[in-house]
Protein backbone atom coordinates (compact mmCIF):
# COMPACT_ATOMS: atom_id res chain seq x y z
CA UNK A 1 0.00 0.00 0.00
CA UNK A 2 1.46 3.33 -1.05
CA UNK A 3 2.29 6.22 1.23
CA UNK A 4 1.73 9.87 0.39
CA UNK A 5 4.72 10.41 -1.91
CA UNK A 6 4.20 7.21 -3.89
CA UNK A 7 0.47 7.93 -4.20
CA UNK A 8 1.11 11.43 -5.57
CA UNK A 9 3.75 10.15 -8.00
CA UNK A 10 1.28 7.55 -9.29
CA UNK A 11 -1.33 10.30 -9.78
CA UNK A 12 1.19 12.20 -11.90
CA UNK A 13 1.37 9.29 -14.37
CA UNK A 14 -2.15 10.12 -15.57
CA UNK A 15 -2.34 11.76 -19.00
CA UNK A 16 -2.31 15.55 -18.69
CA UNK A 17 -1.39 15.61 -14.99
CA UNK A 18 0.17 18.97 -14.08
CA UNK A 19 0.25 18.71 -10.28
CA UNK A 20 -1.08 16.72 -7.35
CA UNK A 21 -1.39 17.21 -3.62
CA UNK A 22 -2.78 15.57 -0.51
CA UNK A 23 -4.53 18.26 1.52
CA UNK A 24 -6.04 18.37 5.00
CA UNK A 25 -9.30 20.27 4.46
CA UNK A 26 -9.78 21.12 8.12
CA UNK A 27 -6.49 23.08 8.29
CA UNK A 28 -5.85 23.88 4.63
CA UNK A 29 -2.32 22.45 4.80
CA UNK A 30 -0.72 20.37 2.06
CA UNK A 31 0.54 17.07 3.47
CA UNK A 32 2.41 16.35 0.25
CA UNK A 33 2.76 17.89 -3.21
CA UNK A 34 4.28 17.04 -6.57
CA UNK A 35 4.43 18.81 -9.92
CA UNK A 36 3.16 22.31 -10.60
CA UNK A 37 0.65 24.49 -8.78
CA UNK A 38 -1.99 26.49 -10.68
CA UNK A 39 -0.96 29.67 -8.82
CA UNK A 40 2.74 28.87 -8.48
CA UNK A 41 2.53 28.09 -4.75
CA UNK A 42 1.36 24.72 -3.43
CA UNK A 43 0.42 26.11 0.00
CA UNK A 44 -1.89 28.74 -1.52
CA UNK A 45 -3.49 26.14 -3.76
CA UNK A 46 -3.96 23.81 -0.78
CA UNK A 47 -5.65 26.52 1.28
CA UNK A 48 -7.96 27.52 -1.59
CA UNK A 49 -8.97 23.97 -2.50
CA UNK A 50 -9.50 23.18 1.19
CA UNK A 51 -12.15 25.94 1.33
CA UNK A 52 -14.00 24.31 -1.55
CA UNK A 53 -13.70 20.83 -0.05
CA UNK A 54 -14.84 22.04 3.36
CA UNK A 55 -17.91 23.69 1.84
CA UNK A 56 -18.87 20.55 -0.07
CA UNK A 57 -18.34 18.29 2.93
CA UNK A 58 -20.14 20.46 5.46
CA UNK A 59 -22.98 22.22 3.62
CA UNK A 60 -26.31 20.49 4.06
CA UNK A 61 -27.12 20.70 0.33
CA UNK A 62 -24.26 18.32 -0.45
CA UNK A 63 -24.31 16.31 2.77
CA UNK A 64 -27.85 15.00 2.41
CA UNK A 65 -28.18 11.25 2.15
CA UNK A 66 -30.02 11.69 -1.13
CA UNK A 67 -33.67 11.01 -1.76
CA UNK A 68 -35.57 9.33 1.06
CA UNK A 69 -35.64 5.55 0.83
CA UNK A 70 -38.66 3.94 -0.76
CA UNK A 71 -41.31 2.96 1.81
CA UNK A 72 -41.61 -0.71 2.66
CA UNK A 73 -45.19 -1.86 3.02
CA UNK A 74 -46.05 -4.43 5.67
CA UNK A 75 -49.13 -6.49 6.31
CA UNK A 76 -51.47 -5.65 9.20
CA UNK A 77 -50.16 -8.65 11.11
CA UNK A 78 -46.63 -7.19 11.08
CA UNK A 79 -47.62 -3.73 12.31
CA UNK A 80 -47.46 -3.52 16.13
CA UNK A 81 -50.65 -1.46 16.57
CA UNK A 82 -52.62 -3.53 14.04
CA UNK A 83 -53.08 -0.68 11.53
CA UNK A 84 -53.34 -2.06 8.01
CA UNK A 85 -50.74 -1.02 5.46
CA UNK A 86 -48.07 0.09 7.91
CA UNK A 87 -45.03 1.73 6.36
CA UNK A 88 -41.39 1.98 7.30
CA UNK A 89 -38.64 3.91 5.60
CA UNK A 90 -35.58 1.91 6.57
CA UNK A 91 -32.65 2.66 8.84
CA UNK A 92 -29.73 5.03 8.77
CA UNK A 93 -27.94 3.60 5.74
CA UNK A 94 -26.24 6.38 3.82
CA UNK A 95 -26.54 8.80 6.71
CA UNK A 96 -24.12 11.72 6.52
CA UNK A 97 -20.90 11.12 8.36
CA UNK A 98 -21.45 7.38 8.63
CA UNK A 99 -18.47 6.47 6.43
CA UNK A 100 -16.44 9.67 6.14
CA UNK A 101 -17.38 12.74 4.11
CA UNK A 102 -20.71 12.49 2.25
CA UNK A 103 -19.05 13.69 -0.98
CA UNK A 104 -16.87 11.32 -3.00
CA UNK A 105 -15.20 13.82 -5.28
CA UNK A 106 -15.47 17.30 -6.76
CA UNK A 107 -14.63 18.38 -10.28
CA UNK A 108 -13.92 22.00 -11.18
CA UNK A 109 -13.58 22.79 -14.86
CA UNK A 110 -11.64 25.85 -15.99
CA UNK A 111 -10.83 27.09 -19.48
CA UNK A 112 -7.44 25.41 -19.42
CA UNK A 113 -7.76 22.53 -16.98
CA UNK A 114 -9.62 20.27 -14.61
CA UNK A 115 -9.28 20.05 -10.85
CA UNK A 116 -10.38 16.75 -9.32
CA UNK A 117 -10.66 16.56 -5.54
CA UNK A 118 -11.12 13.03 -4.18
CA UNK A 119 -11.97 12.63 -0.49
CA UNK A 120 -10.00 9.96 1.37
CA UNK A 121 -11.58 7.84 4.09
CA UNK A 122 -9.12 7.42 6.95
CA UNK A 123 -9.08 5.62 10.28
CA UNK A 124 -9.00 8.98 12.09
CA UNK A 125 -11.24 11.88 10.95
CA UNK A 126 -11.32 11.56 7.12
CA UNK A 127 -10.48 15.21 6.62
CA UNK A 128 -8.03 14.77 3.74
CA UNK A 129 -8.44 14.76 -0.01
CA UNK A 130 -6.34 14.18 -3.10
CA UNK A 131 -6.19 17.14 -5.50
CA UNK A 132 -5.19 16.43 -9.08
CA UNK A 133 -4.74 19.26 -11.59
CA UNK A 134 -5.09 18.16 -15.21
CA UNK A 135 -4.41 19.95 -18.48
CA UNK A 136 -7.74 20.24 -20.28
CA UNK A 137 -6.38 19.32 -23.72
CA UNK A 138 -4.59 16.17 -22.53
CA UNK A 139 -6.51 15.10 -19.42
CA UNK A 140 -9.16 12.41 -19.20
CA UNK A 141 -11.71 13.06 -16.42
CA UNK A 142 -13.18 9.56 -16.40
CA UNK A 143 -9.77 7.94 -16.08
CA UNK A 144 -8.71 10.48 -13.44
CA UNK A 145 -11.77 9.77 -11.28
CA UNK A 146 -11.27 6.01 -11.47
CA UNK A 147 -7.55 6.22 -10.77
CA UNK A 148 -7.93 8.70 -7.89
CA UNK A 149 -10.58 6.45 -6.33
CA UNK A 150 -8.14 3.52 -6.44
CA UNK A 151 -5.28 5.63 -5.08
CA UNK A 152 -7.46 7.01 -2.25
CA UNK A 153 -8.57 3.49 -1.26
CA UNK A 154 -4.99 2.21 -1.19
CA UNK A 155 -3.38 5.22 0.50
CA UNK A 156 -1.76 4.51 3.85
CA UNK A 157 -1.54 7.47 6.23
CA UNK A 158 0.59 7.14 9.36
MDTraj code that builds the backbone (N, CA, C; nanometers):
import mdtraj as md
import numpy as np

residues = "UNK UNK UNK UNK UNK UNK UNK UNK UNK UNK UNK UNK UNK UNK UNK UNK UNK UNK UNK UNK UNK UNK UNK UNK UNK UNK UNK UNK UNK UNK UNK UNK UNK UNK UNK UNK UNK UNK UNK UNK UNK UNK UNK UNK UNK UNK UNK UNK UNK UNK UNK UNK UNK UNK UNK UNK UNK UNK UNK UNK UNK UNK UNK UNK UNK UNK UNK UNK UNK UNK UNK UNK UNK UNK UNK UNK UNK UNK UNK UNK UNK UNK UNK UNK UNK UNK UNK UNK UNK UNK UNK UNK UNK UNK UNK UNK UNK UNK UNK UNK UNK UNK UNK UNK UNK UNK UNK UNK UNK UNK UNK UNK UNK UNK UNK UNK UNK UNK UNK UNK UNK UNK UNK UNK UNK UNK UNK UNK UNK UNK UNK UNK UNK UNK UNK UNK UNK UNK UNK UNK UNK UNK UNK UNK UNK UNK UNK UNK UNK UNK UNK UNK UNK UNK UNK UNK UNK UNK".split()
xyz = np.array([
    [0.0839, -0.1173, 0.0000],
    [0.0000, 0.0000, 0.0000],
    [0.0890, 0.1245, 0.0000],
    [0.0586, 0.2167, -0.0911],
    [0.1460, 0.3334, -0.1054],
    [0.1253, 0.4378, 0.0036],
    [0.2346, 0.5073, 0.0341],
    [0.2285, 0.6223, 0.1228],
    [0.1984, 0.7466, 0.0407],
    [0.2097, 0.8616, 0.1033],
    [0.1726, 0.9874, 0.0387],
    [0.2555, 1.0143, -0.0868],
    [0.3869, 1.0079, -0.0759],
    [0.4724, 1.0412, -0.1908],
    [0.4482, 0.9478, -0.3087],
    [0.4421, 0.8181, -0.2812],
    [0.4197, 0.7212, -0.3885],
    [0.2819, 0.7410, -0.4514],
    [0.1823, 0.7687, -0.3710],
    [0.0469, 0.7930, -0.4203],
    [0.0445, 0.9132, -0.5151],
    [0.1088, 1.0225, -0.4748],
    [0.1110, 1.1428, -0.5575],
    [0.1892, 1.1197, -0.6877],
    [0.2984, 1.0456, -0.6788],
    [0.3752, 1.0147, -0.8001],
    [0.2936, 0.9290, -0.8962],
    [0.2149, 0.8365, -0.8427],
    [0.1281, 0.7553, -0.9285],
    [0.0201, 0.8414, -0.9944],
    [-0.0330, 0.9389, -0.9212],
    [-0.1329, 1.0297, -0.9780],
    [-0.0735, 1.1081, -1.0950],
    [0.0530, 1.1420, -1.0843],
    [0.1188, 1.2202, -1.1897],
    [0.1412, 1.1403, -1.3181],
    [0.1219, 1.0089, -1.3150],
    [0.1374, 0.9286, -1.4368],
    [0.0138, 0.9366, -1.5263],
    [-0.0934, 0.9978, -1.4760],
    [-0.2146, 1.0119, -1.5569],
    [-0.1901, 1.1090, -1.6719],
    [-0.2511, 1.0844, -1.7873],
    [-0.2337, 1.1759, -1.9002],
    [-0.2801, 1.3170, -1.8643],
    [-0.1960, 1.4153, -1.8927],
    [-0.2310, 1.5549, -1.8690],
    [-0.2114, 1.6036, -1.7270],
    [-0.1587, 1.5194, -1.6382],
    [-0.1389, 1.5611, -1.4987],
    [-0.0364, 1.6733, -1.4920],
    [-0.0734, 1.7828, -1.4250],
    [0.0172, 1.8968, -1.4077],
    [0.0690, 1.9044, -1.2653],
    [-0.0147, 1.8651, -1.1683],
    [0.0248, 1.8705, -1.0285],
    [-0.0715, 1.7905, -0.9428],
    [-0.0238, 1.7493, -0.8267],
    [-0.1082, 1.6720, -0.7354],
    [-0.0687, 1.7063, -0.5924],
    [-0.1658, 1.6925, -0.5031],
    [-0.1395, 1.7206, -0.3620],
    [-0.2346, 1.6389, -0.2759],
    [-0.1913, 1.6127, -0.1546],
    [-0.2776, 1.5567, -0.0514],
    [-0.2967, 1.6696, 0.0482],
    [-0.4224, 1.7074, 0.0727],
    [-0.4534, 1.8256, 0.1521],
    [-0.5444, 1.7883, 0.2687],
    [-0.5168, 1.8485, 0.3834],
    [-0.6045, 1.8372, 0.5002],
    [-0.7048, 1.9510, 0.4906],
    [-0.8334, 1.9192, 0.4672],
    [-0.9302, 2.0267, 0.4458],
    [-0.9710, 2.0979, 0.5734],
    [-0.9430, 2.0417, 0.6888],
    [-0.9780, 2.1123, 0.8122],
    [-0.8774, 2.2241, 0.8425],
    [-0.7507, 2.2055, 0.8041],
    [-0.6487, 2.3076, 0.8294],
    [-0.6058, 2.3832, 0.7044],
    [-0.6285, 2.3245, 0.5870],
    [-0.5853, 2.3876, 0.4628],
    [-0.4391, 2.3646, 0.4316],
    [-0.3749, 2.2726, 0.5012],
    [-0.2321, 2.2451, 0.4797],
    [-0.2116, 2.1296, 0.3830],
    [-0.1100, 2.1443, 0.2977],
    [-0.0719, 2.0371, 0.2062],
    [0.0150, 1.9379, 0.2833],
    [-0.0240, 1.8112, 0.2814],
    [0.0542, 1.7065, 0.3470],
    [0.1614, 1.6512, 0.2539],
    [0.1442, 1.6761, 0.1252],
    [0.2407, 1.6349, 0.0247],
    [0.2031, 1.6963, -0.1082],
    [0.3021, 1.7293, -0.1892],
    [0.2763, 1.7890, -0.3206],
    [0.3772, 1.7350, -0.4213],
    [0.3390, 1.7409, -0.5479],
    [0.4278, 1.7037, -0.6566],
    [0.3824, 1.7791, -0.7815],
    [0.4760, 1.8119, -0.8682],
    [0.4425, 1.8806, -0.9922],
    [0.4216, 2.0292, -0.9722],
    [0.3406, 2.0875, -1.0603],
    [0.3161, 2.2312, -1.0601],
    [0.1957, 2.2662, -0.9728],
    [0.1822, 2.3950, -0.9467],
    [0.0649, 2.4492, -0.8784],
    [0.0001, 2.5496, -0.9722],
    [-0.1330, 2.5546, -0.9773],
    [-0.1990, 2.6490, -1.0682],
    [-0.1651, 2.7954, -1.0409],
    [-0.1292, 2.8280, -0.9161],
    [-0.0960, 2.9673, -0.8817],
    [0.0522, 2.9836, -0.8493],
    [0.1309, 2.8796, -0.8717],
    [0.2741, 2.8872, -0.8476],
    [0.3168, 2.8577, -0.7051],
    [0.2227, 2.8348, -0.6157],
    [0.2532, 2.8085, -0.4752],
    [0.1595, 2.6991, -0.4243],
    [0.2175, 2.5862, -0.3873],
    [0.1358, 2.4725, -0.3429],
    [0.0566, 2.5025, -0.2159],
    [0.1126, 2.5814, -0.1259],
    [0.0417, 2.6108, -0.0002],
    [-0.0824, 2.6965, -0.0250],
    [-0.0724, 2.7919, -0.1172],
    [-0.1887, 2.8740, -0.1521],
    [-0.2966, 2.7882, -0.2178],
    [-0.2548, 2.7034, -0.3095],
    [-0.3491, 2.6144, -0.3757],
    [-0.4164, 2.5223, -0.2747],
    [-0.3391, 2.4696, -0.1800],
    [-0.3959, 2.3807, -0.0775],
    [-0.5005, 2.4540, 0.0058],
    [-0.4700, 2.5752, 0.0463],
    [-0.5645, 2.6524, 0.1275],
    [-0.6919, 2.6830, 0.0496],
    [-0.6780, 2.7184, -0.0780],
    [-0.7961, 2.7518, -0.1586],
    [-0.8811, 2.6289, -0.1889],
    [-0.8186, 2.5174, -0.2226],
    [-0.8968, 2.3970, -0.2503],
    [-0.9593, 2.3413, -0.1225],
    [-0.8940, 2.3634, -0.0082],
    [-0.9505, 2.3183, 0.1195],
    [-1.0820, 2.3904, 0.1494],
    [-1.0897, 2.5190, 0.1138],
    [-1.2149, 2.5936, 0.1333],
    [-1.3283, 2.5309, 0.0534],
    [-1.2997, 2.4949, -0.0698],
    [-1.3997, 2.4314, -0.1552],
    [-1.4404, 2.2949, -0.0994],
    [-1.3422, 2.2164, -0.0603],
    [-1.3699, 2.0834, -0.0050],
    [-1.4507, 2.0927, 0.1239],
    [-1.4142, 2.1869, 0.2094],
    [-1.4843, 2.2045, 0.3364],
    [-1.6309, 2.2406, 0.3123],
    [-1.6538, 2.3296, 0.2164],
    [-1.7913, 2.3690, 0.1844],
    [-1.8726, 2.2490, 0.1363],
    [-1.8154, 2.1709, 0.0463],
    [-1.8875, 2.0552, -0.0066],
    [-1.9138, 1.9504, 0.1004],
    [-1.8188, 1.9317, 0.1906],
    [-1.8337, 1.8288, 0.2933],
    [-1.9263, 1.8707, 0.4069],
    [-1.9376, 2.0014, 0.4302],
    [-2.0141, 2.0464, 0.5461],
    [-2.1496, 2.1065, 0.5135],
    [-2.1701, 2.1595, 0.3937],
    [-2.2981, 2.2224, 0.3620],
    [-2.4061, 2.1163, 0.3466],
    [-2.5201, 2.1438, 0.4036],
    [-2.6310, 2.0490, 0.4057],
    [-2.6766, 2.0093, 0.2648],
    [-2.6682, 2.1001, 0.1693],
    [-2.7117, 2.0698, 0.0332],
    [-2.6355, 1.9524, -0.0265],
    [-2.5077, 1.9411, 0.0075],
    [-2.4265, 1.8320, -0.0453],
    [-2.4211, 1.7135, 0.0485],
    [-2.4460, 1.7357, 0.1757],
    [-2.4308, 1.6313, 0.2765],
    [-2.5553, 1.5460, 0.2932],
    [-2.6633, 1.5793, 0.2240],
    [-2.7847, 1.4998, 0.2413],
    [-2.7595, 1.3583, 0.1933],
    [-2.8333, 1.2668, 0.2490],
    [-2.8179, 1.1252, 0.2149],
    [-2.8856, 1.0923, 0.0831],
    [-2.9340, 1.1932, 0.0129],
    [-3.0022, 1.1692, -0.1129],
    [-3.1513, 1.1594, -0.0902],
    [-3.2233, 1.1109, -0.1908],
    [-3.3671, 1.1009, -0.1758],
    [-3.4035, 1.0023, -0.0656],
    [-3.5177, 1.0252, -0.0002],
    [-3.5565, 0.9327, 0.1063],
    [-3.5759, 0.7933, 0.0502],
    [-3.5482, 0.6912, 0.1320],
    [-3.5643, 0.5552, 0.0834],
    [-3.7107, 0.5257, 0.0526],
    [-3.7311, 0.4343, -0.0394],
    [-3.8665, 0.3935, -0.0756],
    [-3.9328, 0.3274, 0.0449],
    [-4.0612, 0.3586, 0.0685],
    [-4.1307, 0.2964, 0.1807],
    [-4.1441, 0.1461, 0.1595],
    [-4.1390, 0.0730, 0.2688],
    [-4.1606, -0.0708, 0.2659],
    [-4.2978, -0.0957, 0.3269],
    [-4.3844, -0.1599, 0.2521],
    [-4.5188, -0.1863, 0.3022],
    [-4.5204, -0.3196, 0.3750],
    [-4.5953, -0.3210, 0.4873],
    [-4.6054, -0.4427, 0.5667],
    [-4.7523, -0.4797, 0.5818],
    [-4.7756, -0.6049, 0.6093],
    [-4.9133, -0.6492, 0.6312],
    [-4.9600, -0.6047, 0.7691],
    [-5.0902, -0.6055, 0.7914],
    [-5.1473, -0.5649, 0.9203],
    [-5.0950, -0.6507, 1.0340],
    [-5.0641, -0.7758, 1.0062],
    [-5.0155, -0.8652, 1.1113],
    [-4.8768, -0.8245, 1.1595],
    [-4.7983, -0.7586, 1.0726],
    [-4.6627, -0.7194, 1.1083],
    [-4.6550, -0.5851, 1.1784],
    [-4.7621, -0.5060, 1.1712],
    [-4.7617, -0.3735, 1.2310],
    [-4.8014, -0.3855, 1.3778],
    [-4.7202, -0.3334, 1.4702],
    [-4.7459, -0.3524, 1.6128],
    [-4.8841, -0.3068, 1.6594],
    [-4.9355, -0.1942, 1.6080],
    [-5.0653, -0.1463, 1.6574],
    [-5.1824, -0.1992, 1.5758],
    [-5.1560, -0.2887, 1.4801],
    [-5.2616, -0.3526, 1.4037],
    [-5.3167, -0.2692, 1.2893],
    [-5.2604, -0.1493, 1.2640],
    [-5.3080, -0.0678, 1.1526],
    [-5.2728, -0.1359, 1.0219],
    [-5.3667, -0.1457, 0.9302],
    [-5.3341, -0.2060, 0.8012],
    [-5.2419, -0.1150, 0.7199],
    [-5.1588, -0.1775, 0.6379],
    [-5.0741, -0.1015, 0.5460],
    [-4.9683, -0.0181, 0.6141],
    [-4.9126, -0.0661, 0.7233],
    [-4.8074, 0.0089, 0.7909],
    [-4.6895, 0.0310, 0.6992],
    [-4.6181, 0.1410, 0.7223],
    [-4.5035, 0.1725, 0.6360],
    [-4.3817, 0.1998, 0.7213],
    [-4.2667, 0.1617, 0.6691],
    [-4.1388, 0.1982, 0.7299],
    [-4.0533, 0.2583, 0.6212],
    [-3.9515, 0.3301, 0.6607],
    [-3.8636, 0.3905, 0.5603],
    [-3.7202, 0.3466, 0.5757],
    [-3.6933, 0.2427, 0.6470],
    [-3.5577, 0.1914, 0.6568],
    [-3.4791, 0.2567, 0.7680],
    [-3.3514, 0.2194, 0.7749],
    [-3.2650, 0.2657, 0.8840],
    [-3.1835, 0.3855, 0.8462],
    [-3.0600, 0.3883, 0.8957],
    [-2.9730, 0.5030, 0.8775],
    [-2.8694, 0.4811, 0.7686],
    [-2.8905, 0.3848, 0.6804],
    [-2.7941, 0.3603, 0.5744],
    [-2.7762, 0.4864, 0.4924],
    [-2.6529, 0.5201, 0.4620],
    [-2.6240, 0.6380, 0.3824],
    [-2.6350, 0.7676, 0.4604],
    [-2.6439, 0.7588, 0.5917],
    [-2.6545, 0.8805, 0.6713],
    [-2.5253, 0.9591, 0.6622],
    [-2.5327, 1.0919, 0.6601],
    [-2.4119, 1.1721, 0.6520],
    [-2.3167, 1.1420, 0.7663],
    [-2.1904, 1.1343, 0.7346],
    [-2.0897, 1.1125, 0.8364],
    [-2.0709, 0.9672, 0.8758],
    [-2.1539, 0.8779, 0.8234],
    [-2.1453, 0.7379, 0.8627],
    [-2.0134, 0.6750, 0.8177],
    [-1.9691, 0.7050, 0.6976],
    [-1.8467, 0.6468, 0.6434],
    [-1.7557, 0.7545, 0.5871],
    [-1.7286, 0.8591, 0.6617],
    [-1.6442, 0.9668, 0.6136],
    [-1.7284, 1.0755, 0.5497],
    [-1.6651, 1.1632, 0.4723],
    [-1.7377, 1.2737, 0.4105],
    [-1.8484, 1.2220, 0.3188],
    [-1.9605, 1.2939, 0.3088],
    [-2.0708, 1.2486, 0.2248],
    [-2.0436, 1.2671, 0.0759],
    [-1.9398, 1.3424, 0.0413],
    [-1.9049, 1.3694, -0.0979],
    [-1.7885, 1.2789, -0.1363],
    [-1.7967, 1.2169, -0.2533],
    [-1.6867, 1.1321, -0.3002],
    [-1.5772, 1.2158, -0.3648],
    [-1.6176, 1.2976, -0.4613],
    [-1.5197, 1.3823, -0.5280],
    [-1.5865, 1.5072, -0.5829],
    [-1.5036, 1.6052, -0.6157],
    [-1.5472, 1.7304, -0.6761],
    [-1.4670, 1.7499, -0.8035],
    [-1.5319, 1.8068, -0.9039],
    [-1.4628, 1.8385, -1.0284],
    [-1.4890, 1.9848, -1.0601],
    [-1.3816, 2.0600, -1.0780],
    [-1.3919, 2.1999, -1.1178],
    [-1.3286, 2.2106, -1.2557],
    [-1.4053, 2.2646, -1.3490],
    [-1.3580, 2.2793, -1.4864],
    [-1.3248, 2.4253, -1.5120],
    [-1.2036, 2.4504, -1.5603],
    [-1.1637, 2.5850, -1.5991],
    [-1.1404, 2.5861, -1.7502],
    [-1.1070, 2.7011, -1.8032],
    [-1.0833, 2.7092, -1.9479],
    [-0.9631, 2.6267, -1.9923],
    [-0.8672, 2.6100, -1.9030],
    [-0.7441, 2.5405, -1.9422],
    [-0.7216, 2.4084, -1.8700],
    [-0.8032, 2.3749, -1.7711],
    [-0.7759, 2.2528, -1.6978],
    [-0.8923, 2.2012, -1.6168],
    [-0.8671, 2.0911, -1.5514],
    [-0.9622, 2.0271, -1.4609],
    [-0.8955, 2.0126, -1.3251],
    [-0.9733, 2.0301, -1.2208],
    [-0.9275, 2.0045, -1.0851],
    [-1.0187, 1.8964, -1.0287],
    [-0.9602, 1.7847, -0.9889],
    [-1.0376, 1.6753, -0.9321],
    [-0.9949, 1.6607, -0.7868],
    [-1.0906, 1.6713, -0.6967],
    [-1.0658, 1.6555, -0.5538],
    [-1.1347, 1.5276, -0.5094],
    [-1.0587, 1.4318, -0.4612],
    [-1.1121, 1.3026, -0.4178],
    [-1.0937, 1.2897, -0.2673],
    [-1.2029, 1.2777, -0.1942],
    [-1.1972, 1.2629, -0.0487],
    [-1.1440, 1.1249, -0.0129],
    [-1.0633, 1.1202, 0.0926],
    [-0.9996, 0.9957, 0.1365],
    [-1.0580, 0.9566, 0.2716],
    [-1.1123, 0.8353, 0.2802],
    [-1.1580, 0.7839, 0.4090],
    [-1.0364, 0.7360, 0.4867],
    [-1.0255, 0.7798, 0.6109],
    [-0.9119, 0.7420, 0.6947],
    [-0.9618, 0.6811, 0.8244],
    [-0.8708, 0.6223, 0.8993],
    [-0.9077, 0.5624, 1.0278],
    [-0.9278, 0.6685, 1.1352],
    [-0.8809, 0.7914, 1.1104],
    [-0.9003, 0.8976, 1.2089],
    [-1.0208, 0.9824, 1.1696],
    [-1.0082, 1.1023, 1.1162],
    [-1.1245, 1.1878, 1.0946],
    [-1.1645, 1.2094, 0.9485],
    [-1.0990, 1.1447, 0.8547],
    [-1.1317, 1.1555, 0.7118],
    [-1.1397, 1.2994, 0.6634],
    [-1.0461, 1.3810, 0.7038],
    [-1.0476, 1.5212, 0.6618],
    [-0.9387, 1.5511, 0.5598],
    [-0.9040, 1.4548, 0.4771],
    [-0.8034, 1.4765, 0.3736],
    [-0.8616, 1.4431, 0.2366],
    [-0.8029, 1.5047, 0.1350],
    [-0.8438, 1.4758, -0.0014],
    [-0.7231, 1.4831, -0.0934],
    [-0.7333, 1.4110, -0.2039],
    [-0.6340, 1.4183, -0.3103],
    [-0.6801, 1.5241, -0.4092],
    [-0.5883, 1.6113, -0.4495],
    [-0.6186, 1.7142, -0.5497],
    [-0.5298, 1.6872, -0.6700],
    [-0.5923, 1.6654, -0.7842],
    [-0.5193, 1.6435, -0.9084],
    [-0.5559, 1.7548, -1.0057],
    [-0.4547, 1.8206, -1.0595],
    [-0.4739, 1.9264, -1.1589],
    [-0.4350, 1.8685, -1.2940],
    [-0.5299, 1.8713, -1.3879],
    [-0.5088, 1.8156, -1.5210],
    [-0.5148, 1.9241, -1.6273],
    [-0.4330, 1.9099, -1.7301],
    [-0.4414, 1.9948, -1.8482],
    [-0.5679, 1.9546, -1.9242],
    [-0.6457, 2.0532, -1.9641],
    [-0.7742, 2.0243, -2.0278],
    [-0.7581, 1.9542, -2.1629],
    [-0.6565, 1.9905, -2.2388],
    [-0.6375, 1.9322, -2.3719],
    [-0.5912, 1.7869, -2.3659],
    [-0.5173, 1.7509, -2.2613],
    [-0.4592, 1.6172, -2.2531],
    [-0.5239, 1.5273, -2.1476],
    [-0.5961, 1.5862, -2.0531],
    [-0.6510, 1.5097, -1.9424],
    [-0.7746, 1.4298, -1.9793],
    [-0.7997, 1.3267, -1.9011],
    [-0.9160, 1.2407, -1.9198],
    [-0.9867, 1.2315, -1.7840],
    [-1.1011, 1.3003, -1.7704],
    [-1.1707, 1.3055, -1.6423],
    [-1.2163, 1.1687, -1.5929],
    [-1.2695, 1.0878, -1.6812],
    [-1.3178, 0.9560, -1.6396],
    [-1.2032, 0.8722, -1.5835],
    [-1.0936, 0.8696, -1.6543],
    [-0.9773, 0.7940, -1.6084],
    [-0.9235, 0.8509, -1.4773],
    [-0.9207, 0.9840, -1.4665],
    [-0.8708, 1.0483, -1.3442],
    [-0.9565, 1.0111, -1.2235],
    [-1.0881, 1.0128, -1.2396],
    [-1.1772, 0.9769, -1.1276],
    [-1.1553, 0.8326, -1.0839],
    [-1.1465, 0.7432, -1.1796],
    [-1.1268, 0.6013, -1.1474],
    [-0.9931, 0.5806, -1.0784],
    [-0.8897, 0.6399, -1.1331],
    [-0.7546, 0.6220, -1.0774],
    [-0.7414, 0.6862, -0.9395],
    [-0.7994, 0.8058, -0.9204],
    [-0.7934, 0.8702, -0.7885],
    [-0.8718, 0.7899, -0.6842],
    [-0.9827, 0.7306, -0.7259],
    [-1.0577, 0.6447, -0.6331],
    [-0.9694, 0.5292, -0.5856],
    [-0.9033, 0.4638, -0.6808],
    [-0.8141, 0.3522, -0.6444],
    [-0.6990, 0.3980, -0.5558],
    [-0.6393, 0.5122, -0.5883],
    [-0.5282, 0.5634, -0.5083],
    [-0.5760, 0.5994, -0.3679],
    [-0.6928, 0.6621, -0.3562],
    [-0.7459, 0.7006, -0.2251],
    [-0.7746, 0.5773, -0.1394],
    [-0.8261, 0.4722, -0.1999],
    [-0.8571, 0.3491, -0.1257],
    [-0.7307, 0.2780, -0.0784],
    [-0.6224, 0.2908, -0.1552],
    [-0.4992, 0.2210, -0.1186],
    [-0.4019, 0.3036, -0.0372],
    [-0.4293, 0.4318, -0.0205],
    [-0.3378, 0.5220, 0.0503],
    [-0.3256, 0.4852, 0.1976],
    [-0.2026, 0.4792, 0.2438],
    [-0.1763, 0.4514, 0.3848],
    [-0.1224, 0.5782, 0.4495],
    [-0.1972, 0.6285, 0.5482],
    [-0.1540, 0.7472, 0.6228],
    [-0.1109, 0.7040, 0.7610],
    [0.0065, 0.7500, 0.8032],
    [0.0592, 0.7141, 0.9359],
    [0.0773, 0.8373, 1.0191],
])
top = md.Topology()
chain = top.add_chain()
for i, resn in enumerate(residues, 1):
    res = top.add_residue(resn, chain, resSeq=i)
    for name in ("N", "CA", "C"):
        top.add_atom(name, md.element.get_by_symbol(name[0]), res)
traj = md.Trajectory(xyz[None], top)
